[in-house]
Amino acid sequence: DSVLTQPTSVSWSLGQRVTISCSRSTNNIGIVGASWYQQLPGKAPKLLVDSDGDQLSGVPDRFSGSKSGNSANLTITGLQAEDKADYYCQSFDHTLGARTVLRAWGEVRHQPAIPSVTGLPVQS
């Protein structure tokens, strides 16, 4: 069986450019691509980007998909507070990656933000 691997969690400051990568244990996901889903707290997963890297209708322009080497990537250009969510990649054969938790941090003047990130177990 194929396994998709993506980071357990990522933390960025608001306004930054964020890239979440997804790799595949078999075949080359950089060729076949991956779809990307966003799941907000208490909501059903929402398809953001299809396997061709195209945004779905109604998805903000800051979300985009790409393929590079053996990775498929979701990029958020200009991170917003409302982008804090779980993100999942999905390959063409319906294999689903373990979630990536995205945390957005506001700027703190005169004091660097050093977030504490708790890892989540990888789903088998």
PyMOL commands that set and color helices and strands:
alter all, ss='L'
color gray80, all
select helices_A, chain A and resi 29-32+81-83
alter helices_A, ss='H'
color red, helices_A
select strands_A, chain A and resi 4-5+9-13+17-24+35-39+46-49+63-68+71-77+85-90+100-105
alter strands_A, ss='S'
color yellow, strands_A
deselect
rebuild
show_as cartoon
